[in-house]
């Protein structure tokens, strides 16, 4: 099996047929190790709960609801099970070139992504048991306590920080010794959260620079978000810990849990007279199936597919559904309130030390260190070693609230010789060669600004009534001028950070070459950065908010604080789409928390036993 790993490493970096290798090694691995997830092909006529989507939320819900031995649970997933090619934290971008990624591309938007391939943003979303936790960069952050207190203040009772913290802790198994006694972390959950064992010199300099900028080194999932920290990530002994590994693999023996893969849900069945969800319709192996739910249908298909399925099923904006001649069952603001974290890739810094790049990693020492000990640079989650949560100088948010994240990369875009990262980000080859052709052999690292509290919102809507067509995805990135202002200040904070004494001691120098298309502007001026953002600003892939949670008095809300769809019985949504405002954190941890809380809500509604929470 380790030889299989080695073969993957040596071939996939330059492989144009990576998906064939994924399929081959998945079949080999599952056969040899007997880890194949049993795929249901014969269905009961009725289940208690049907969960649509086996992403991060769906895996948690399937685990928690099937704890009740009398509850019959069906988990439906359009993709397949994961394989060890997704295990390697550093090569997360490689996994996104396979069918584990839906491969969405957003519609063109005027203020971002204009210079990327085809002038659009790539929106990778996970497809398989584990969903986006199979392909994400594994960073584990929860956001600020004010995020959740803000949800609760908008009449979403039960969602304050004090009320959601126990659910973060419930899923977590913290593997960082200095945090074992922290009241903010869990020790007994199924989801491993650890540091990588690898530490570069630039990591140490980055953390030291915090005090020069007026910040502390902190646990960003602890008492305060603001500050600098090593990256906490969902890894287990140097390998990706997906929600499939954490929540599904340990419970495959449960006879009351049925999992059906390669099952594409095409419609939610809702009785128009009673306005009650009664089941789902899906296709599998070119056959159409209809399965009933006696208690609830739970939609966990994500911020793109969940609103799409609701609208295809007659729940959505009346005028929009009538345009497509879809019978309207419930008029709700489905698909609006689309939010995302915005970023700018390509800011590169040279340094007097060895850094991570494609060519250097293809050496036996790093490969064998990873294969046999789970150590070394291959354990870096998506290449991100650390991050700083900071407040931009002109921010209108509270003094203790970070509106910008600065992510430290162990390498940079200049080291992407084989083009995997370019393919993920949609960076044109012309951009790469013009910017980096003469520094490919130099040691470089990247710093990436991330807008944490965007004020611009987009929309998901239908292109047609065909469930196999992608929906229309309008990001509207940086439509609000304050988003542009914050991003420019975030970039300037990066340049300030790179000039601290700590960073200069390791020879940090900014690669000050103008981005293609912006050469006519004064370098590093505000107009120059606006140009860079318009051409190359993109998404951190944290789409959320499209089935907004809110009380019935909120005309923009789709689900109530119990995550029940307004006006429809026995139908809930539990995924990133329910967030009223995207928190200042990476959304995977937040989605897992939402699903943990949703499972207890569902159990409580049907008077099922609920395990006590650790306070």
PADOKE-542161 format. One record per residue (C-alpha): chain; x, y, z; residue in three letters; residue number from 1. Coordinates in steps of 0.001 Angstrom, whole numbers. Each point is the difference from the previous one (the first is absolute). Layout:
<pts>
   chaine        xx        yy        zz   residu   num
        A         X         Y         Z      ALA   NUM
...
</pts>
This chain:
<pts>
   chaine        xx        yy        zz   residu   num
        A         0         0         0      UNK     1
        A      2875      2355       693      UNK     2
        A      1323      -770     -3483      UNK     3
        A     -3399      1134     -1233      UNK     4
        A       479      3301      1805      UNK     5
        A      3421       387     -1583      UNK     6
        A     -1367      -661     -3455      UNK     7
        A     -2671      2625       551      UNK     8
        A      2591      2588       952      UNK     9
        A      2242      -638     -2963      UNK    10
        A     -2709       -72     -2604      UNK    11
        A     -2836      2318       994      UNK    12
        A      1924      3243       162      UNK    13
        A       424       -15     -3765      UNK    14
        A     -2904     -2285      -845      UNK    15
        A     -2724      1049     -2399      UNK    16
        A     -2055     -3068       896      UNK    17
        A       -32       319      3786      UNK    18
        A     -3619     -1125       232      UNK    19
        A       871     -3386     -1524      UNK    20
        A      2613      -491      2715      UNK    21
        A     -2489      1063      2679      UNK    22
        A     -2488     -2630     -1173      UNK    23
        A      2676     -2675      -335      UNK    24
        A      1516       522      3429      UNK    25
        A     -3369       445      1708      UNK    26
        A     -1072     -3423     -1237      UNK    27
        A      3370     -1535       915      UNK    28
        A        66      1590      3444      UNK    29
        A     -3551      -898       958      UNK    30
        A       456     -3570     -1184      UNK    31
        A      3268      -589      1841      UNK    32
        A      -946      1786      3212      UNK    33
        A     -3693      -911        18      UNK    34
        A      -950      3645       514      UNK    35
        A     -2656       195     -2662      UNK    36
        A     -3109      1818      1197      UNK    37
        A     -2993     -2303      -547      UNK    38
        A     -2027      1569     -2800      UNK    39
        A     -3748      -416       365      UNK    40
        A     -1682     -1101     -3223      UNK    41
        A     -3261     -1350      1414      UNK    42
        A     -1965      2548      1991      UNK    43
        A     -2627      -204      2666      UNK    44
        A     -3283      1520     -1146      UNK    45
        A       252      2423      2925      UNK    46
        A      2664      1379      2326      UNK    47
        A      -388      2120      3096      UNK    48
        A      2602      2492     -1207      UNK    49
        A      1380       642     -3462      UNK    50
        A      3150      2124      -145      UNK    51
        A       790      1581     -3369      UNK    52
        A      3746       479      -400      UNK    53
        A      2863     -1771      1805      UNK    54
        A      2194      3058       414      UNK    55
        A      1310      1249      3323      UNK    56
        A     -3510       599      1364      UNK    57
        A     -1564     -3135     -1471      UNK    58
        A      2663     -2299      1464      UNK    59
        A      -498      1466      3480      UNK    60
        A     -3792      -309      -244      UNK    61
        A       179     -3589     -1238      UNK    62
        A      2220      -931      2929      UNK    63
        A     -2046      1744      2678      UNK    64
        A     -3479      -996     -1217      UNK    65
        A       986     -3639      -488      UNK    66
        A      1054       -78      3673      UNK    67
        A     -3717      -650       578      UNK    68
        A      -189     -3684      -899      UNK    69
        A     -3719       178      -794      UNK    70
        A       464      2847     -2512      UNK    71
        A       429     -1050     -3623      UNK    72
        A      2377      2472     -1687      UNK    73
        A       766       332     -3712      UNK    74
        A      3007      2088     -1085      UNK    75
        A        44       925     -3699      UNK    76
        A      3185      1187     -1726      UNK    77
        A       682       806     -3661      UNK    78
        A      3699      -920       266      UNK    79
        A      2020     -3013      1085      UNK    80
        A      2123      -795      3053      UNK    81
        A      3379      1572       602      UNK    82
        A      3344     -1614      -711      UNK    83
        A      3442       592      1423      UNK    84
        A       929      2401     -2785      UNK    85
        A     -1970      2615      1965      UNK    86
        A      1874      -828      3222      UNK    87
        A      3114      2091      -678      UNK    88
        A      -559      3450      1554      UNK    89
        A      2493      1885     -2173      UNK    90
        A     -1477     -1234     -3294      UNK    91
        A     -3568      1129       659      UNK    92
        A        44      1930     -3282      UNK    93
        A       734     -3239     -1879      UNK    94
        A     -3151     -1658      1382      UNK    95
        A     -2030      2877     -1413      UNK    96
        A       952     -1030     -3551      UNK    97
        A     -1969     -3247       369      UNK    98
        A     -3691      -902        86      UNK    99
        A        33       615      3737      UNK   100
        A      -571      3599     -1074      UNK   101
        A     -3309      1073     -1576      UNK   102
        A      2048      2477     -2030      UNK   103
        A     -2406      2934       272      UNK   104
        A       875      3256     -1719      UNK   105
        A     -1789      3160      1077      UNK   106
        A     -1513      2478     -2420      UNK   107
        A      2220      2905     -1031      UNK   108
        A         3      2808      2545      UNK   109
        A      1205      3561      -694      UNK   110
        A      2225       571      3039      UNK   111
        A      1945     -3282       285      UNK   112
        A      1400     -2939     -1990      UNK   113
        A        88      1968     -3266      UNK   114
        A      3598     -1030      -764      UNK   115
        A      -413     -3664       942      UNK   116
        A      -604     -2740     -2557      UNK   117
        A     -3130       761     -2011      UNK   118
        A      -542      3052      2218      UNK   119
        A     -1806     -1969      2734      UNK   120
        A       641     -1330      3508      UNK   121
        A       487     -3715       614      UNK   122
        A     -2248     -1228      2805      UNK   123
        A      1225     -3477       979      UNK   124
        A     -2492     -1952      2102      UNK   125
        A       476     -3517      1339      UNK   126
        A     -1794     -2939     -1586      UNK   127
        A       213     -3243      1955      UNK   128
        A      -537     -1380      3489      UNK   129
        A      1504      2843      2034      UNK   130
        A      -854      2737     -2498      UNK   131
        A      2299      2997         5      UNK   132
        A      1909     -1433      2981      UNK   133
        A      1559     -2320     -2619      UNK   134
        A      1543      2841     -1993      UNK   135
        A       256      3043      2277      UNK   136
        A      3161      1351      1579      UNK   137
        A     -1012     -1448      3402      UNK   138
        A       428      3233      1981      UNK   139
        A     -2031       -92      3203      UNK   140
        A     -1253      3387      1200      UNK   141
        A     -3378       857      1476      UNK   142
        A      -365      3745      -329      UNK   143
        A      -624      2660      2645      UNK   144
        A     -2422      -278      2900      UNK   145
        A     -1703      3148     -1303      UNK   146
        A      -938     -1888     -3174      UNK   147
        A     -2268     -2348      1919      UNK   148
        A     -1221      2586      2478      UNK   149
        A     -1022      1982     -3086      UNK   150
        A     -1979     -2985     -1299      UNK   151
        A     -1785      -257      3347      UNK   152
        A      -647      3759       142      UNK   153
        A     -1869      -326     -3317      UNK   154
        A     -2606     -2130      1830      UNK   155
        A      1708     -3309      -725      UNK   156
        A      -359     -1378      3507      UNK   157
        A      2440     -2727       972      UNK   158
        A      2818      1206     -2252      UNK   159
        A      2038      2238      2308      UNK   160
        A      3685      -773       445      UNK   161
        A      -585     -1493      3447      UNK   162
        A     -2633     -2311     -1498      UNK   163
        A      1988     -1168     -3043      UNK   164
        A      3386      -452      1717      UNK   165
        A     -1028     -3375      1514      UNK   166
        A      -756     -1256     -3509      UNK   167
        A      3431      1033     -1284      UNK   168
        A      1497     -1894      2918      UNK   169
        A     -2247     -3030      -485      UNK   170
        A      1476      -875     -3387      UNK   171
        A      3622       891       784      UNK   172
        A      2884     -2179      1137      UNK   173
        A      2747      2545       564      UNK   174
        A      3469     -1449      -519      UNK   175
        A      2019      3009      1161      UNK   176
        A      1349      -714      3523      UNK   177
        A       121      3632      1126      UNK   178
        A     -3747       282      -730      UNK   179
        A     -1107     -3188      1761      UNK   180
        A     -1264      1939      3019      UNK   181
        A     -1484      2881     -1950      UNK   182
        A     -3708       552       730      UNK   183
        A      -428       799     -3704      UNK   184
        A      1043     -3381     -1374      UNK   185
        A     -1397     -3522        57      UNK   186
        A      2013     -3146       726      UNK   187
        A     -2464     -2775      -785      UNK   188
        A     -1532       762     -3387      UNK   189
        A       605     -1946     -3222      UNK   190
        A      1595      2876     -1966      UNK   191
        A      3757       348       477      UNK   192
        A      1400      3544       165      UNK   193
        A      3789       240        84      UNK   194
        A      3059      1989      -991      UNK   195
        A      2252     -1261     -2750      UNK   196
        A      3400     -1048      1353      UNK   197
        A      1778      2100     -2629      UNK   198
        A      1319      3469       918      UNK   199
        A      1795      2252     -2444      UNK   200
        A      2202      2958       897      UNK   201
        A     -2518      2354     -1548      UNK   202
        A     -2665     -1400      2342      UNK   203
        A      2102       939      3006      UNK   204
        A       699      3470     -1424      UNK   205
        A     -3669       499      -846      UNK   206
        A     -1072      -775      3564      UNK   207
        A      2720      2226      1466      UNK   208
        A     -1107      2884     -2201      UNK   209
        A     -3372        34      1781      UNK   210
        A      1296      2045      2919      UNK   211
        A      1616      2557     -2291      UNK   212
        A     -3456       566     -1491      UNK   213
        A     -1762       193      3379      UNK   214
        A     -1491     -3510       101      UNK   215
        A       503     -3093      2135      UNK   216
        A       588     -3640      -883      UNK   217
        A     -3277     -1631       929      UNK   218
        A     -2361     -2936      -394      UNK   219
        A     -2373      1446     -2576      UNK   220
        A     -2638     -2569      1033      UNK   221
        A       316      1019      3620      UNK   222
        A      -705      3094      2063      UNK   223
        A       653      2454     -2829      UNK   224
        A       175      -230     -3771      UNK   225
        A      2315      2960      -491      UNK   226
        A      3680      -901      -282      UNK   227
        A      2561     -2231     -1695      UNK   228
        A       -10     -3794       172      UNK   229
        A      1261     -3210     -1515      UNK   230
        A     -2593     -1666     -2188      UNK   231
        A     -2273     -2419      1812      UNK   232
        A     -1235     -2536     -2527      UNK   233
        A     -2187     -3082      -324      UNK   234
        A      2854     -2457      -331      UNK   235
        A       660     -3337      1684      UNK   236
        A      3605     -1142       311      UNK   237
        A      1025      2112     -2963      UNK   238
        A     -2926      -971     -2239      UNK   239
        A     -3300      1647      -860      UNK   240
        A     -2789      -695      2472      UNK   241
        A     -3117       418     -2125      UNK   242
        A     -3522      -189      1403      UNK   243
        A      -225     -3381     -1718      UNK   244
        A      2886     -1299      2105      UNK   245
        A     -1245      1715      3143      UNK   246
        A     -3750      -641      -168      UNK   247
        A      -807     -2713     -2575      UNK   248
        A      2768     -2615        41      UNK   249
        A      -443      -704      3762      UNK   250
        A     -3754      -712      -365      UNK   251
        A      -164     -2105     -3168      UNK   252
        A     -1086     -2955      2133      UNK   253
        A     -3308      1655       893      UNK   254
        A     -2754     -1904     -1764      UNK   255
        A     -2427      2908       229      UNK   256
        A      2298      2260     -2086      UNK   257
        A      -264      -447     -3762      UNK   258
        A      2421      1897     -2252      UNK   259
        A      -634       350     -3717      UNK   260
        A      2799      1406     -2159      UNK   261
        A      -164      1304     -3561      UNK   262
        A     -3574      1005       820      UNK   263
        A      -996      3346     -1511      UNK   264
        A     -3021      1509      1738      UNK   265
        A     -2166      1756     -2571      UNK   266
        A     -2963      1109      2097      UNK   267
        A     -1371       249      3507      UNK   268
        A     -3495     -1438       173      UNK   269
        A     -2323      2485      1694      UNK   270
        A     -3754      -494       233      UNK   271
        A     -1407      3303     -1336      UNK   272
        A     -3248      -316      1962      UNK   273
        A      1539      -678      3429      UNK   274
        A      3335      1718      -750      UNK   275
        A      1804     -2961      1520      UNK   276
        A      3228     -1596     -1243      UNK   277
        A      -694     -3685      -560      UNK   278
        A      3127     -1284     -1765      UNK   279
        A      2504       456     -2804      UNK   280
        A       489      -946     -3613      UNK   281
        A      3467      -976     -1239      UNK   282
        A      1837     -1794     -2782      UNK   283
        A      2564     -2767       446      UNK   284
        A      1496     -2187     -2693      UNK   285
        A     -2361      1574     -2539      UNK   286
        A     -3039     -1008      2040      UNK   287
        A     -2488      2302      1691      UNK   288
        A      -845      -647      3647      UNK   289
        A     -2603      1485      2314      UNK   290
        A       509      -525      3724      UNK   291
        A     -2291      1242      2772      UNK   292
        A       841      1583      3341      UNK   293
        A     -2330      -572      2936      UNK   294
        A      1560      2686      2197      UNK   295
        A      2266      2470     -1842      UNK   296
        A      1993       798     -3098      UNK   297
        A      3224      1838       872      UNK   298
        A      1666      1978     -2770      UNK   299
        A      3791       170       416      UNK   300
        A      1107       486     -3586      UNK   301
        A      1921      3232       606      UNK   302
        A      -401      3692      -762      UNK   303
        A      -328      -594     -3751      UNK   304
        A     -1948     -3247      -322      UNK   305
        A     -2355       446      2970      UNK   306
        A     -1668      3153     -1375      UNK   307
        A       -16     -1568     -3472      UNK   308
        A     -1898     -3053      1265      UNK   309
        A     -2460      2097      1970      UNK   310
        A      -825      2091     -3067      UNK   311
        A      -305     -3036     -2263      UNK   312
        A     -2479     -1363      2538      UNK   313
        A     -2201      3104        56      UNK   314
        A      1478      1848      2989      UNK   315
        A      1514      3340      -933      UNK   316
        A      -686      3488     -1365      UNK   317
        A     -3443       -82     -1613      UNK   318
        A       843      2132     -3049      UNK   319
        A      3148     -1972      -768      UNK   320
        A     -1747     -3377       231      UNK   321
        A     -2905      1217     -2126      UNK   322
        A      2444      1109     -2708      UNK   323
        A      1124     -3626      -251      UNK   324
        A     -3561     -1369       334      UNK   325
        A       790     -1757      3293      UNK   326
        A     -3134      -300      2176      UNK   327
        A       503      2171      3076      UNK   328
        A      -565     -1790      3307      UNK   329
        A      1602      2597      2287      UNK   330
        A      1192      3509      -886      UNK   331
        A      3328       532      1813      UNK   332
        A      3218      1932      -651      UNK   333
        A      1973     -3111      -926      UNK   334
        A      3366       620     -1671      UNK   335
        A       477      3581      1188      UNK   336
        A      2505      1155      2648      UNK   337
        A      2916     -1881     -1631      UNK   338
        A      3172       898      1909      UNK   339
        A      3619     -1063      -329      UNK   340
        A      3468       841      1250      UNK   341
        A      2047      1856     -2615      UNK   342
        A      3735      -384      -594      UNK   343
        A      2863      1074     -2272      UNK   344
        A      2623     -2560     -1006      UNK   345
        A      3427       713     -1445      UNK   346
        A      1688      2202      2633      UNK   347
        A      3436     -1609       115      UNK   348
        A      3025       536      2241      UNK   349
        A      3569     -1208      -455      UNK   350
        A      1882     -1198      3039      UNK   351
        A      3475     -1269       977      UNK   352
        A     -1173     -3463       975      UNK   353
        A     -1423     -3142     -1570      UNK   354
        A     -3728        54      -722      UNK   355
        A     -2526     -2420     -1484      UNK   356
        A      -430      -363     -3755      UNK   357
        A      -968     -2718     -2469      UNK   358
        A      3502      -898     -1149      UNK   359
        A      1566      -150      3468      UNK   360
        A     -2727     -2270      1381      UNK   361
        A       751     -2728     -2511      UNK   362
        A      2888     -1264      2079      UNK   363
        A       128     -3377      1766      UNK   364
        A       680      1434      3454      UNK   365
        A     -3236      2015       206      UNK   366
        A     -2042     -2760     -1632      UNK   367
        A      1225     -2755      2300      UNK   368
        A      -232      2244      3059      UNK   369
        A     -3662       460      -804      UNK   370
        A      -801     -3588      -975      UNK   371
        A      1651     -1691      2942      UNK   372
        A      -284      2594      2777      UNK   373
        A     -2767      2414     -1047      UNK   374
        A      2464      2863       311      UNK   375
        A      1604      2724     -2068      UNK   376
        A     -1278      2628     -2438      UNK   377
        A     -2619     -2296     -1511      UNK   378
        A     -1963       413      3254      UNK   379
        A      -508      3764      -485      UNK   380
        A     -3768       528      -486      UNK   381
        A      -376      1358     -3501      UNK   382
        A      3409      1590       405      UNK   383
        A     -1295      2420      2686      UNK   384
        A      2280       122      3040      UNK   385
        A     -1550      2807      2020      UNK   386
        A     -2421      2886       -43      UNK   387
        A      -558      3367      1620      UNK   388
        A     -3441      1349       821      UNK   389
        A       337      3769       -69      UNK   390
        A     -2097      3156      -116      UNK   391
        A       420      2333     -2969      UNK   392
        A       733      3630       998      UNK   393
        A     -3284      1418     -1350      UNK   394
        A     -2240     -2844      1160      UNK   395
        A     -3390       953      1421      UNK   396
        A      -255     -3254      1955      UNK   397
        A       611      -288      3738      UNK   398
        A      3554       487      1255      UNK   399
        A       417     -3703       828      UNK   400
        A     -1447     -1219     -3304      UNK   401
        A      2327     -1136     -2793      UNK   402
        A     -1285       839     -3463      UNK   403
        A      3106     -1246     -1853      UNK   404
        A      1955     -3258        22      UNK   405
        A      3611      -182     -1215      UNK   406
        A       981     -3550      -979      UNK   407
        A      3655     -1083       -94      UNK   408
        A       852     -2490     -2725      UNK   409
        A      2962     -2368       350      UNK   410
        A       662       657     -3682      UNK   411
        A     -1465      2292     -2617      UNK   412
        A     -1635        10     -3404      UNK   413
        A      3456       367     -1576      UNK   414
        A       811     -3592      1015      UNK   415
        A     -3032     -1426     -1816      UNK   416
        A      2034     -1472     -2856      UNK   417
        A     -2456     -2769      -789      UNK   418
        A     -3009      2326       -84      UNK   419
        A     -2194     -1718      2595      UNK   420
        A      -560      3161      2032      UNK   421
        A      -496      2051     -3161      UNK   422
        A     -2709     -2409     -1115      UNK   423
        A     -1730       283      3361      UNK   424
        A        90      3804        83      UNK   425
        A      -554       549     -3709      UNK   426
        A      3287      1904      -321      UNK   427
        A       951       343     -3708      UNK   428
        A      3335     -1462     -1064      UNK   429
        A       924      3376     -1514      UNK   430
        A      -350      1618      3438      UNK   431
        A      2159     -2687      1578      UNK   432
        A      2812       201     -2530      UNK   433
        A        95      3792       -78      UNK   434
        A        20       282      3788      UNK   435
        A      2175     -2940      1042      UNK   436
        A      2005     -1517     -2866      UNK   437
        A      3257      1504      1289      UNK   438
        A      -560      -880      3684      UNK   439
        A     -1180     -3601      -297      UNK   440
        A      3272     -1219      1502      UNK   441
        A         4      2541      2813      UNK   442
        A     -1331      -606      3490      UNK   443
        A     -3320      1784       402      UNK   444
        A     -3080         2      2182      UNK   445
        A     -3412      1601      -374      UNK   446
        A     -2244      2152      2150      UNK   447
        A     -3700        98      -814      UNK   448
        A     -2565      2554      1236      UNK   449
        A     -3502     -1294       751      UNK   450
        A     -3020      2270       460      UNK   451
        A     -1873     -1454      2985      UNK   452
        A     -3128      2148       162      UNK   453
        A     -1123       782     -3552      UNK   454
        A     -2819      2498      -442      UNK   455
        A      -702     -1006     -3622      UNK   456
        A     -2533     -2765      -640      UNK   457
        A      -762     -2129     -3032      UNK   458
        A     -2655     -2445     -1068      UNK   459
        A      -624     -3585     -1106      UNK   460
        A     -2861      -440     -2494      UNK   461
        A     -1138     -2579     -2525      UNK   462
        A      1054       -56     -3634      UNK   463
        A     -2644     -2554      -878      UNK   464
        A     -2311     -2646      1432      UNK   465
        A      2589     -2674      -791      UNK   466
        A      1481     -1267      3309      UNK   467
        A      3189     -1063     -1805      UNK   468
        A       767      3568     -1108      UNK   469
        A      2134      2209      2217      UNK   470
        A     -1889      2893      1560      UNK   471
        A       894      3613      -733      UNK   472
        A      2669      1104      2501      UNK   473
        A       354      3776       325      UNK   474
        A      2724       830      2551      UNK   475
        A      -144      3827      -163      UNK   476
        A      3409        72      1698      UNK   477
        A      1188      3386      1274      UNK   478
        A     -3122      1770     -1194      UNK   479
        A       -11      1920      3277      UNK   480
        A      2793      2626       140      UNK   481
        A       845      -911      3588      UNK   482
        A      1041     -3488     -1135      UNK   483
        A      2505      1526     -2434      UNK   484
        A      1247      2402      2686      UNK   485
        A       543     -2862      2462      UNK   486
        A      1822     -2151     -2564      UNK   487
        A      2375      2831      -921      UNK   488
        A       749       620      3664      UNK   489
        A       526     -3749       473      UNK   490
        A      2565       -19     -2810      UNK   491
        A      1761      2981      1553      UNK   492
        A        67     -1818      3352      UNK   493
        A      1707     -2930     -1743      UNK   494
        A      2683      2317     -1365      UNK   495
        A       408      1488      3477      UNK   496
        A       312     -3467      1514      UNK   497
        A      2627     -1016     -2566      UNK   498
        A      2100      3005      1036      UNK   499
        A       104      -756      3733      UNK   500
        A      3380      -678      1575      UNK   501
        A      -914     -3650       515      UNK   502
        A      -745      -527     -3680      UNK   503
        A      3001      2013     -1196      UNK   504
        A      2340     -2186      2057      UNK   505
        A      -797     -2891     -2351      UNK   506
        A       498      2243     -3036      UNK   507
        A     -3653       527      -946      UNK   508
        A      -347      2066     -3201      UNK   509
        A     -3224       761     -1842      UNK   510
        A       -88     -1096     -3647      UNK   511
        A     -1048      3444     -1197      UNK   512
        A      -935      -731     -3590      UNK   513
        A     -3251      1449     -1327      UNK   514
        A     -2832     -2426      -630      UNK   515
        A      -791      -345     -3735      UNK   516
        A     -2705      2469      -998      UNK   517
        A       877      2473      2738      UNK   518
        A      3439      1114     -1181      UNK   519
        A     -1310      3417     -1069      UNK   520
        A      -782       957      3603      UNK   521
        A      2406      1207      2686      UNK   522
        A      1197     -3151      1752      UNK   523
        A     -1533      -580      3467      UNK   524
        A     -2342      3010      -337      UNK   525
        A     -3631      -471       941      UNK   526
        A      -963       125     -3668      UNK   527
        A      2560     -2713      -719      UNK   528
        A     -1390     -2295      2698      UNK   529
        A     -3566       646     -1207      UNK   530
        A      1126     -1171     -3421      UNK   531
        A      1620     -3134      1470      UNK   532
        A     -3142      -809      1971      UNK   533
        A     -2243       481     -3010      UNK   534
        A      2135     -2268     -2177      UNK   535
        A      1239     -2623      2469      UNK   536
        A     -2050       327      3192      UNK   537
        A     -1880     -3241       593      UNK   538
        A     -1744     -2253      2503      UNK   539
        A      1249     -1969      2993      UNK   540
        A     -2873     -2454      -734      UNK   541
        A     -2092       790      3079      UNK   542
        A     -3320       535     -1790      UNK   543
        A     -2828       266      2519      UNK   544
        A     -3258      1701       947      UNK   545
        A     -2277     -1020     -2904      UNK   546
        A     -2688     -1556      2245      UNK   547
        A       241      2623      2706      UNK   548
        A     -1063      -796      3559      UNK   549
        A     -2382      2479      1576      UNK   550
        A     -3393       368      1719      UNK   551
        A     -3255       -14     -1956      UNK   552
        A       -97      3802       254      UNK   553
        A      3176       199     -2124      UNK   554
        A     -1092       138     -3645      UNK   555
        A      3474     -1087     -1114      UNK   556
        A        98     -3156      2159      UNK   557
        A      -409     -3506     -1411      UNK   558
        A       327     -2098      3172      UNK   559
        A      -915       701      3608      UNK   560
        A      2406      -300      2957      UNK   561
        A      -826     -3734       139      UNK   562
        A      1138      -164     -3657      UNK   563
        A     -3535      -915     -1155      UNK   564
        A      -947      1440     -3379      UNK   565
        A     -2603      2714       559      UNK   566
        A     -3453     -1199     -1008      UNK   567
        A      1067     -3592      -777      UNK   568
        A      -402     -2796      2524      UNK   569
        A      2601     -2737       519      UNK   570
        A      2668      1739     -2081      UNK   571
        A      3217      1467      1410      UNK   572
        A      3192      1428     -1429      UNK   573
        A      3276      -566      1844      UNK   574
        A      3142      1223     -1750      UNK   575
        A      1884      3218      -799      UNK   576
        A     -3028      1447     -1765      UNK   577
        A     -1836       763      3277      UNK   578
        A      2589      2495      1306      UNK   579
        A     -1585      3476       286      UNK   580
        A      3487      1546      -217      UNK   581
        A      3157     -1944      -807      UNK   582
        A      2202      -120      3131      UNK   583
        A      3608      1143        66      UNK   584
        A      1337     -3524      -351      UNK   585
        A       502     -2908     -2364      UNK   586
        A     -3432     -1482      -473      UNK   587
        A       613     -3755       323      UNK   588
        A       190       106      3805      UNK   589
        A     -3101      2197        80      UNK   590
        A     -2011     -2335     -2233      UNK   591
        A       908     -2953      2228      UNK   592
        A     -1235      1977      3026      UNK   593
        A     -3257       834     -1808      UNK   594
        A      -581     -3687      -750      UNK   595
        A       753     -1037      3590      UNK   596
        A     -2553      2503      1250      UNK   597
        A     -2525      -949     -2687      UNK   598
        A       228     -3673      1009      UNK   599
        A      -953       862      3581      UNK   600
        A     -2852      2216     -1220      UNK   601
        A     -1360     -2855     -2108      UNK   602
        A       331     -2515      2829      UNK   603
        A     -1738      2387      2364      UNK   604
        A     -2835       605     -2467      UNK   605
        A      -676     -3738      -210      UNK   606
        A       641      -613      3720      UNK   607
        A      3107     -2060      -568      UNK   608
        A      2767      -341      2555      UNK   609
        A      2605      2789      -106      UNK   610
        A      3480      -515      1430      UNK   611
        A       953      2651      2586      UNK   612
        A      2370      2691     -1257      UNK   613
        A      3363       791      1546      UNK   614
        A       -87      3570      1298      UNK   615
</pts>
